[in-house]
Amino acid sequence: MHRTAYLLAAAIGFAAPAFAGDTMTLRAGEWTVVRDGQDDLTKICYGADHPIGQLAGAGLNECVQSSVASPSNVVTIDAICQMAIGRVIVHGTIRPTGADAFRADSRITFDGAASKTVSLGITARRLGPCRPGDTPG
């Protein structure tokens, strides 16, 4: 269950905002992502710029999501998703912490036979362009 929670939080966190004017955009390039309480980091290559968007991947199906950006460039994401383990409710915020860096904090509730709530924090920063041979993901 913790791995599923991490994937959900990461899905929110990987929608990393880089701010160009009033547009919140995930900038192409290599990103490093670290979960609170973990020493290891994950590197991800994004091949193109994308506006901050919907939860995607990680086995998510039947999601209803709303995302709101405040004037202070904090994005609040609320989602309800149906997964094999039951309904998953996500509440998260993403805020900039510097140029091409952000912090994502998420509260994930598993609403099923074994209800549980998990809080996760992720920090991420863009390292630069993707390296040759990296597969954008």
ABEGO torsion letter per residue (X at the ends): XAAAAAAAAAAAAABBBBBBEABBBBBBEBBBBBBBGBABBBBBBBABBBBBBBBBEGGBBGBBBBBBBBAAGBBBBBBBBBBAAEBBBBBBBBBBAEBGBBBBBBBBBBBBABBBBBBBBBBBBBAEBBBBGBBBX
